[in-house]
Amino acid sequence: MTDAVAGVLSLLALVSLLALAYRPLGDYVARTLESPRHTRVERGVYRLAGVNPGATQSTRSYALAVVGFSVVSLVLLFLLLVAQSFLPYSRGMDGMPWDMALNTAVSFVTNTNWQSYAGESTLGWTAQAAGLAVQNFVSAAVGIAVAVALIRGFTRNRSDQLGNFWVDLVRVTLRVLLPIAFVGAVLLVVAGVVQSFTGDQVVDTITGGQQTITTGPAASQEAIKELGTNGGGFFNANSAHPFENPNGFSNLVEIFLMLVIPVALTRTLGTMLGNRKQGYAVLGAMAGLFVTSLAITTWAEVGAHGRSAQAAGAAMEGKETRFGEWASALFATVTTGTSTGAVNAAHDSYTPTGGGTVLVNMMLGEVTPGGVGAGIYGILVMAILAVFVAGLMVGRTPELLGKKIRTTEMRYVALYTLTTPALVLVGVGIAIALPSTADALGNPGGHGFSEVVYAFTSAANNNGSAFGGITVTSTFFQLMLATAMLLGRFVPILFVLALAGSLARQGKVPATAGTLPTHTPLFAGLLVGVILVMTGLTYFPALALGPIAEALA
């Protein structure tokens, strides 16, 4: 079977699986978050945490709960990482240096999972499972909780109550993420992903030497790594490592896990709004951007564009032969479009056009379809901006889902849309201005500049993938990227929650003949156009100096 045939069949299988899961999973998540009933296990968790599950929270209280939970998680994970040598199953590993531990703790708490270390030579099993894997679950649950709070802002009428963060967090973790991750882990074990506690094994090589083979509980972490759009690998090579992703079947399972919740949440959106066509319109906008990106990336990698690829007759550098160009391009598009950051190939080795396209995926705000929860609240913010633009064109106050978009809402939208680009561009500017950055780059010229742009774009957008040529173990990069991850996660979340509260306090506006329909293909096209224009106006100069210049060289 040729690489092209395998690639097309994988795409057809992926689309079929997503279509089968779309309706039941989307409706299940909506029922889970709106149900008045609590399970026995959940009631036990609430008693231990001292939470009243029957109480609801105002905007301020909900935001404080999100930030407070995340701060406590960050501190606990930081302490676990620096003190891991005292923990059981540490595999004899020392504690992380403070700057690397801070970077890692921020990374996993913010659902970024940027890694400036090699997992198999830095962390023991307790740190991996009790620290990183736990954050893979709860950071993903935080994203979904914030998205649901914004949806409630549209559905509530003259109320400042956005729900109960603790209930949302526990339900998403126990009822949604854990069951799917369990099934996903079993499938990955069947596919050949390692899951053991037997310890490192020393084997004889064919050259007469010896090599240490590291194993561990990888499959259980791999499942939630992809399902929660986290991306942090058990091993340094991430999903390019044969112990994390051994074959085409495991590759398809991992891609499906990355996409299934972000895609299904558009159904959840339509169900909670009582207007499923609205969810289809959002899904259509996401799918249009995703398909375009996938087509460009695949064309760039398969067509051997670029001088190196043309000389070699293919663009297989940095790609695993067990996946090939089609599966690698699909994985790269999915991981940068879903805010996951896992990789089954080296993005640094992609052609200038292919590497530039996956970089643009993150610059779009990762709404194609975005991370779990983050994709939904991100594209809803852009939908508000789209109706505002439409209102300016026809000279009337814009409305979305029965709520007027006033000065207050647009202030939050503007601050949301400016936060991440500011973090990226300011961070890149500071890094490029320092003489020491040149020594950290693996390549000169436009490609080296792209490595810096990619690093800060990945951090601020909470993706976590990297152009692997750059070395980011210096204290400067550890702290700068940690700052970008922290602010890039929680500043937008605070604006989203403030926006949700502002919408919830409004009354419902009845639709009239002049109301812009937002469930139509026309609006989906407008939404795509606004996203592309905003991204182009913000990032084109940086792209021109990096991947565009390299592609035209």
N, C-alpha and C positions, 0 to 999 in steps of 0.2 A: 504494500500500500504506500503510495507516495505521500509526502508531507502535506501537499495541498488537499488530497482526498481526506486524510486523517484530520486536517484542520477544519474542513467543511463539516465532516461528520460530527466532530466535537462541538461545533457551534450549534448544529441542529439538535444534538442531545441536550446541550445546555439550555437552549431556548425551551425545549419541550419540558424539561424538569422544572424550570422556573414557572412555566405556564401552569403546570400541575399543582405547584405549591402556592401560587399567587393568591387564589381566593381563600382556601381554608386557613392558611397561615395569617393572612392579613385580617380576616374576620376574627380569628382566634385572639390575636393581639388586642384588637379593639374590645372584645368581650372581657379579656383578662384585665385590662386597665379600667374598665367601666363597671365591672361587677361589684355589687355591694357585699359579696360574701368573701370570707377569709378562710383559708384552709387551716387545719390544726397546726401544721408546721409553721405557717406564717404567724399565727397567733402566739406561738411559742417564741418566735424571733422578736415580735413586738414586745412581749413581756420582758425578755432579756434586755432589750434596748431601751425600755421605758417609754415606748411610743404608744400614743393613743391612735389606733387606726381609724377611729371614727371621726377624728378632727380633720378639718380642712385648713389650708394655709393660704395666707395672703401672698401677694407678689414678693414682698420683702421677706417674709418668713420662708417661702419656698427657695428664694435665692440664697438666703443665709444657710439653709440646710444643705443645698448643693455645694456651696463653697466650704462650709464647715466640715462636711463629710470628706471632701477632697483634700483639705488641709491635713486632717487627721490621718488619712490614708497615706499622704505624702510623707509625713513625719515617721510613721510606723515602717513604711517600706525603706526609707533612708536608713533608719536604725538597723533594720534587718540586714541590709546590704553591707554596711560598714562593720557589722559584728558577726558576719556569717561564719567566721572561723570557730565561734563558740556554739554553733548550732549542730544538731545531729545531721548526718548525711551531707556534710559539707564537702566531702571528697578531698579533704585536706586543703581546701582553698582558703586563702587569706581574705580578709575583708576588703571591699573595694576602697580605693582612695576617695577622699571626701567629695572631690569635684565630680568624679565619675559616678559616685553613688547618688549625688544630688541630681545630676543629669538623667540618670536612669530612673530614679524615683519620679521625677517630674514627667519623664517620657511615658511611663506606664500609667500614671494616674491621669494624664491628659489624653489617653487613648492614642498616643502618637507612636510609642514603641520604637523610637529611634535608638539605635544601639551603637555605642562607641567602644564596644568590647566584644570579645569572642566568647560566646556562651559556654562552649565545652571546656575552655581553659580558664574561665573566670568564676563561674558560679557552680555551687553545689545544688543538690536536688531540693533541699528545703527552700533555698532562695528562689529557685525556679518555680516550684509548685505552690508553696505557701505565700510567696511574695508576688512574683510576676503573673502567674496564672490567675490568682485571685483578683488582681487588678484588671486582668483581661475581661473578667466577668463584670465587675462592678463599674468600671469606667464605661463600658458599653451600655450598661443599664442606665447610667447617668445621662448619656446622650439621648436615649429613647425617652426617658422621663422628661427632659427639657422639650423635646419635640412634641410630646403629648400635652405639656403645659401650654405651648403655643397654640395647638389645635383647640384646646379648651378656651383659649382667649377668644377665638372666633365663635365658639358655640355658646358661651355664657352671655347672659344678658344683665347688664347693670350689677355686676358682681366683681369683687376683687379676689375671689377665691379661685386658685388654680389647681386645687386638689391637694394631695398629701404626698410629698416627695418620698417619704420613707415607705409608704405603701407601694408607690410606683416602683421604687428601687427593688424592694423585696420581690414583688410579683414578677417583674421582668426577669430577674435573676433566677428565681425558682421555677417559674412556670414556662418561661420562653427559652432562655439561654441554656440552662442546665440540661433539659431533656434533649434539645437538638444537638448540643455539644456531645452528649453521651452517645447518641446514635452516630454522629460524625466520627467520634473517636474509634468506635467499633469498626466502622467502615475503613478507616485509615489503617487500623491494625490488620484487618483482612488484606488490605492492599500491600502491606509490608512495612509500614511505619513502625519504628521500634517503640516498645513500651515495656520497660523492665527496670529492676533495681539490682541487677547482678553486678554492677560496677564495671570499671574499665577493664578491658581485656587486652593483653599483650600477645601479638601474633607475629609469626615469622614471615618476612616478605620474600618475594621471589629472588631478590638480590642478596639474600643471606642476612639481612639486617632484621631489626625488630620495630614494630609500630604499635602504638597504643590506640586502641579503638574505644572511643567513648560512646556509651549508650545511656539510657535513662528513660524517665517517663515522658517521652516526646509526643506520642500520639494524643494524649489527653490535653496537652498544652497546644498542640497543633490545631486541634478542632476549634477551640475557643479563640485561638489566634486569628483564624480566618472568619469564623462566624461573627465575632465581635468587631470585625474590621480593625484588629489591633496590629498584627504584622510582625511582632517581635519573635525571632526565631530561637528555637532551643539550641541550634548550632549556628556558627558564624555564617555559613553559606546559606542559611535560611531555607527556603523551599527549593533551592537548587541542590541541597544536600540529599543524597539517596536515602538517608535515614528519616528525613522529613517528608520527602516526596519522591518515592522510588520509581514510579511508572506513569503511564498515560492515564490509568484509571484514578490513581490518587490525585493526579493533577486536575482532572475534571471534578472530582469531589471537592477539592480545595477551592476551585473557582466558583463552584455552585454555592459553597458555604459563604464565600465573600459576598455574593450577590443576593442571596435568598431573602434576608431580612430587609435590606434597603429597598429592594424591589417590592416586597410584600407590604411595606409600610405605606406605599402609595394607596393600596387598597384599604389599609387601616385609616388613612386620612379621609378617603371618600366615605367609609362606613361611619366614622365618628361625626363627620359633617352632615350625614344624611343625604349626600349627593355624590354617588359613586362616579359620575361622569367627571367630577372635579379631580378625583384621584387618577382617572385615566388620562386627563389632560396633562397632569404633572408627570405621569409616567411617560407619556408621549414626548414631552420636552426632554426628559432625561435620556430616553432611548435615542432620540435624534442626535443629541450630542455624543452619546456613547458610540453609536454605530459609525458616525463620521470619524471619530478619533480612532476606532479600531481599524477602519478601512485605510486610513492614512498610515498608521503604524505598521500594519501588515504589508501594505504596498512598499513602504520604505525598507522593511527588513527582507522581504522575499525578493524584491527586485534588485537587491545588491546595489543600492544607491550610496554613493560616496566612494572616494578613491581607494580606500583599503579594501572595501567589499568588492569593488570591481576588479582589483588586482587578484584577489583570492577566488573570485567567481561565486562568492556567497557571503552572507553576513552572519556566519556562525561563531565568530569570536565572542567569547563570554556567554555562550549558550550551551545548554546540555544537549548532547546528541540524542538522548532518549526523549526529548520534547521537540526539538527542531524549531524552525523560525515561526511557523503559524501558532503553535501552542505558546511559545515565548511571547509573541506579540499580543496574544489574547490575555495572557496572565498579566503582562505589564500594563495593558489598558485597564483591566479590571482593578488591579491593585492601586493604581493612581487615581482611578475614577471613583473608588469606594473608600478612599482614605485609609486603606489597609496598610500598605507599605511592605508587605511580603513580596519576595522576588523569587522567580525560578530561573533568572538570568541576570547578568550584570548590565544594568541600565547604562553604565559608563561606556560599555562597548557597543551600544546601539548606534546605528547610523545617525548623522546629525538631524535628519528629519524625524526619525523614529524617536530618538531621545528628546528632541524638542517637543514632540507631540505629547509624550507622557508628562513632560514638565508643564505644558499648557493645561493638561487635565487637572493638575493641582491648582493652577492659577485660576481656573474657572470657579474655584470655591469648593471643589469636589462635590458637585451636585449631580454627578453622572454615573450612578445614582447617589453617590456620597456615602459617608459612614453611617453606621446604625444610629438613627435619630438625627445626627448632624446634617445628613443629606436632605431630610424633610424640612427641618427648620431653616436650613440655608436656602432652599429653593422657594419656600414660602416668603422669606424676606425679599428675594428677587422678584417674586410675583407681585408683592406690594409696590416695589419700584416700577414694575411694568405697568400696573394700573395707574400709577402716578403719571408716568410718561404719557399714557393714553389719555388721561384726564387733561393734561396740558394741551394736547393736540386738539381736543374738542371743546375746551373751555368750560369744564364742569368739575365739581368736586369728585375725586376718584373714590370708588367703593370696591371692596373685595369681600365676598362671602357675607354680605349684609352689614359690613362695618365700614364707616367712613374713614378714609385715610387723610388725616389732618396733619397739621404742623408737628404735633407731638409724635405721632407715629413715624413721620418722615425723618424727624431728628434721630430717632433710634435706628432707623434703616440706614441713614447716611453714616452714622458712627459705626454701625456693624460693617458696612461695606468698605470703610476706610481703614479699619483696624488692621486686618491681616496684610494688605498691601504695604501699609506703613511699616509694619514689623519686618517684612521681607526686604523692602528697598533700603530702609535705614540700616538693617543688619548687614546687607551686602555692601553698602557704601562704607561702613566702618571696617569691615573685614578686608575689602580691597585696598583701603587706605593704609593698612598696616604692612610694613615690609615683611613681617614674619609669615604672612599668608602665602607668599610665593613659594616658600619652602614646604608648605603643607599640600600644595597642589601636585597632582600626578601628571598633569599635562599643561603645556603652555598655551598662550593665545586664547582664542574663542572658546575652546573646549574647557580650558582651565577656569575661565570666567563662568562657564555654564555649571561647573562643579560647585562653585560658591553659591550661585543663584539657586541651584537645585537644593542645596543643603538648607538654606534659609526658607525657601518655599515649602519644602517638606516639613520643616519644624513648625513654622507658623500656621500651616494648614493641618497640622496634626496627622500627617501621613506616615512618615518614618522611613521611607525608602531613601536611597542615596545614590548619587554618582560615585561609585566606589573608589575613584582615583584620589579623592581628597582625604587627608588625615586630620581627624577632629579630636585627637586625644589631648591637645594642649588645654590648659586651664581657660584660656580665652574662648575657644570654641565650646568647651563644655558649658561654661556659664552663659555665653551669648545664645547658644541654641536652646539651653534650658529656659532662658528668659523668653525667647520667641515662642517656645512650646506652651509655657505657662500662660502668657498673655494672650496667645493665639487661641487658646481653649476657653479661658474663663471670661475674658472681656467680652467677646461676642455672646457668650451664654448669658451674661448679665443684661446685655442689650436686648436679647431675645426675650428674656423673662420680663423685662420692663415693658417691652412691646406687647407681650401677652397680657399683662395687667392692664395696660392702657386700652387694649381692644375689649377686654372683659368688662371694663367699667362702662363701656358704651351700650346704648340700646341698639336693637336691631333696626336696620333701615330696610323698608320694603323695596323690592325690585320694581323698577319702572321701565318705561320704553327706552329711556336714556341710559339704563344701566348696562355696562359692558359685560357681556357673557364671558365668563372666565373658564368655562368647561369645553370650549370649542377648539378645533385645530388652529383657528386664526389666533386665539390668545396664546396657545402653546408656541406658535411661531414667533409671536411678539416676545414672549418670555425668553426664547432661545436667542433672539436678536439682542435683547437688552443684556443678557449674560455675556454674549460675545463682544458687544461694544464696550461694556464696562471693563472686561478683561483686556481688550486691545488697548484702550486708552491708558490703562494703568501700567501694563507690563511690556508694551511693544519696544520701548527703548532698550530694556534689559534683554529681551529676546533678540533684538537686532545685533547687540554686541556679542551674544553667545551663539545659540544654535543656528540662527539665520545666517550670521557671518560665516560660520563653519560650513554650513550647507552650500553656500555660494562660492566658497574658496576653490 
